[in-house]
Amino acid sequence: MTVIAVERGAESRFPDEPFAIRHGLAGHPLLSLEALAVLAGRLDRDRVEFNSGKLKPDQRPEDVPTLDLAPPDVVRRIETADAWMVLKNVETMPEYRALIASALDDAAKALGRKSASAGGMRDFQGFIFVASANAVTPFHMDYEENFFVHLAGPKAMHVFDNRDRTLVPEEEMEVYPGKHRNLRYRADFEAKARVFEMQPGDGLFLPYTWPHWVRTGNRYAVSMAITWKSKRDVRLNALYFVNAVLRKMKLPQPVPGRHPWYDGTKVALYRTARAVVEPLRRSEGMRRRLRTVFFGRKANYYYGEKAEG
């Protein structure tokens, strides 16, 4: 099997709607539990996030229980730890970067593109999820396009249309570093869900900012999000960031796209500021200090500091 294969007719729905995929990554040596335990110890600490898996789809961020374990031990004890973990930006490790690049090229070819870069896939990243049985990832959205590949155990993803503003209001689309991912959820949302039930070898394409929540089955589960951003995604992310910062200053902003000239000004300012800050973000310590200075100590919730500040 190729690394990633898409279902028939997916080309016409890409990249605007979700669809099922198949992949050949289950059993890959870089994705075994022991390899992931080693990876958890190699990554910068702000790129490793974990907590109890005993959550609800509508979990309040301030009520998420933490775990007193070292990151490698969370992985090694995942069968009994009642835990949930994400290893972020695994593409910062050369061997994982090569794996992700290969998978994206394969997916692009399956969709009729010559390569990932020719298909407009940029800024690719990888996020690996390790969760105990009966764990829940609460309702949230991601600011990338995503080929989600499931690797071990049973898992179900409940996916919702991002064009429905009765689910996620425009204000909640705004995002900044350290803002907790969990969104407000009501049980009646579930009538609008499309549920993807997955076993190893299954997966799905998840479009930009489509809300979802996830649950594992009766044994531990491992999955990987292979993500990238289009030119449109990069622009929207800049606008959501600037709008979030201005809202914190009591200056709510219009929806992106309503005033193109104003959007262009904000994107230009964002790019200028990012060019100054980005070199500083190469250090974990500096990333941590920048989040604290600009967004408060709660922005460092990755370290279990959500109750401080």
N, C-alpha and C positions, 0 to 999 in steps of 0.2 A: 504494500500500500504506500502511496505517496504520503508525505508528512501530514498534509491537510487536504481533504477532499470535500467539496460542497454538494448539497443536494441539487437535483435537477431543477432548473428554472431559477436558481438563486441569483444568477447574473442580473435578472430584471429587477430584483428587490434590493440589491446592493447599491449604496450603503445605507438605504433609508429604512429598512425593516429587518427584524431578526429572522434567522433561518438556521436550521440544523446543519451540522457538519459532522464528518468523521475524521479521525486522525490516527497516526501511527506512533504516537509518543508514549503510550502506556508501556511501562517496563523499561523506559530509557534509563541508563545508569545514572545520569545526572539528576534524575527525578525520583530516585529511591529514597526511602526515609533516612537512611544513613547519610547519603549525599546531601540531603536537605538539612540534616542536623549539623553537618560540617559547614554548610553554607550559612546557616543561622548564626554561627560563631564568627564567620568571616565578614559579614556585612556590617556597615556602620550601624550603631544601635538605633538611630532614628529611622532606619530602613527595615526594622524588625518590630512588628506590632503584634501583641497577643493579649488575650483576656479570657475569661470564662466563656465557654460556648453556650451556657444556659441562659440564652437571651430570647427576646420576643421580637417579632417584626417591627413593633412600635417602641423599641427600647429607647429610653431617654439616655443621652450620652452621659449625664452625671451619675446614672445608676448602673453603669457597666461594671461588673465585678472584675478586679484585677487578679493576677496569679503571681505567686511568689516563687518563680522558677527561673533559671537561666534559659536563654533562648534555645540552645541545643537540647536541653532536657525536655522542653515542651514538645519538641518533635519526637524524641526518643520515647516519651511516655504518652504519646497521643492516644493510644488505645484506652488508657485509663484516666487521663488527666482532665476530662471534661473541658477541653480547651479549644480555642480558635486562634489561628495565627496567620499573618500574611507576611511574606518576605518580599520587600519592595525593591524595585529597580535592580533586579538581578542581572540586568544587562551590563551593569558595572563590572561584572566578572567576565573575563574574555570568553570562557567556554560556554557560558549561558548566552552571551551576546551572539555568538556564532550560531547556536541552536535556534534562537529567536529569529535571526535574519534568514536562516534557511527556511523556517516554517512560514514566514511572511512571503518570501519569494514563491513558495509552493502554493500558498493560498491565492496570491495574485494571479499566478498562471491558471489556476483552476477557475478563476473568474474572467479569464480572457485577456489579462494584462501580460506584458512581456516580463515584468519584474515588479517587486514592491515599489521601488523608486519610480518606475515608469507609471505606476498606478497612483502616484501621489501620496504614498504612505511614508510619512516622515516622523522623526522623533520616536522611534520604536522603543518600547520598554517591556519589561516582564514582571509579573506579580504572581507569586506562588502561594497558594492557600492550603493549609494543613489544618484539619478540624476533626475533633472527636465525633463519635456517634451522636446523633440527635442534637447537633449544634445548629444554631441559627445565626446567619449574618443579617442584621436588620435592614429595613427598607432604606435604600440610598441610590445614588446615581454616580456614574464615572464620567470623567471629562476627556475620554479617549474613545476611539473605535476599538473593538475587542473581538479577537478570535479566542474564545474561551474553550480550553481543551480539558476534558475530565480524565483523570489518570488512575484513581483508585477509589473503591467503595461506591456506594450509591449517593446521588445528590439530585436535588430538584431546584431549579431556578424559576421564580415567579416573576415574569417580565411584564412591564406596563408601557403603554404608548406615551412617549415624551411630549406629544403634541396636545395632550389632555391637561390643561391647566387647572382642572378641578382636583388633580392628584398632587402636583407640585406647583405652587404659585410662582410667579416670576421672581419674586424676592428671594425665594429659597434656591433658585438657580445660581445666584451669585455665590462666589467662592473665593477664599483666600487661604494661604498656608496655615495649617493648624486648625482650620474650621472642621469640626467633627462631621463625619460623613452622614450620620444617621438623620433621616428626615421623618417628618410627622406622617403617621400611617393610621388608617382606620380600617376596621374589619370589612366594611362595605366596599373598599377598594378591590377586594379579591374577586368580585364579579367581573372585573375588567382584566384580570390576569391571564396571560398565556403561560402555561406551566411546561417547562422542558425537563423531563425526567431523564437522568443520565446515568450510564454505567461507563466503566473504563473504555475508551475508544470513541465515546460520544462527545459532543460539544455543540456550540452554537456561535453564530456571529451576533454580537450585541452592539447595536448602533450607539453613537455618541449620545450621552445623557438619557438613555432609556432607563427609567427607574426599575429597581428589582430588589427582591430579597431572596435568600438562599437557605435551604435546610439540607442537612445530611441525613442519611438513613440509619440503619441499625449497626453500622460499623464506621470506622474512621474513613475520611475521604481526603484526597489530594487532587488539586486542580491548578491550572496555570492560565492566567490572562495574558495573552500575547497582544499587545496594544500598539497603536500608532495614532497620529493626528494628521488630518488633512489640513490644507491651507485654511479652509473655513473654520475648522475646529480651533486652530491656533488663534485666529482673529476673535472668535467668540470667547475663548478662555481669557484673552486680554480684557475684553469688555466686561465679562463677569467679575474679574478681579478688580478692575477700576471701579465698577459700580458698587461692589461690596465695600471697598475702602471709603468711597464717598458716602455711602449709606451710614457707615459707622461714624462719620463726621456730621450726621443729621442732614445729609444732602441726597435724598433718594433720587434715582436716575431713571430716565425713560428706557423702555424695552430696547435692546439692541435691534438696529434696523429701522427704527422710527425716524431718526435724524442722522442720515449717513455722514454728513459733514462733521457732526459732533462726534460720532463714533470714530471717524478717522483721526480726529484730534486726540481722543483718549487712547487709541491704539498707538499713535506716535509717541505720546508721553510714556506709555507703558514700556515700549521698546527702549526708549532712552534710559528710563530708570533701571530696567532689567540689565542693560549693557553695563551699568555701573555696579550693580549688586551681584550679578552672576559669578564673576571671578571669586567673590568672597564665599560663595555657597559651596565651593569645592571641599571645604573642611566641615566635618560634622559639628565641631564645637562652634564654628562661626554660624552655621545654619541654625543651631539651637539659640545662640545669642540674638540673631536677627529676628527669629520668631518671637522671642521674649520682648525685644525692644518695640517691635511694630504691632504685635497682636496680643501681648500679655503671656504670662506663664502657662495659662491653660492651653495655649497653642502647642505646647510640648506634651500633649496628652499621650504621645507614643511611649513616653517614659513612665507612664502611670502617674502623672502629675495633675490629673484632671481636677483633683480636689483642692489644689493649691492656688494662691494668687487671686 
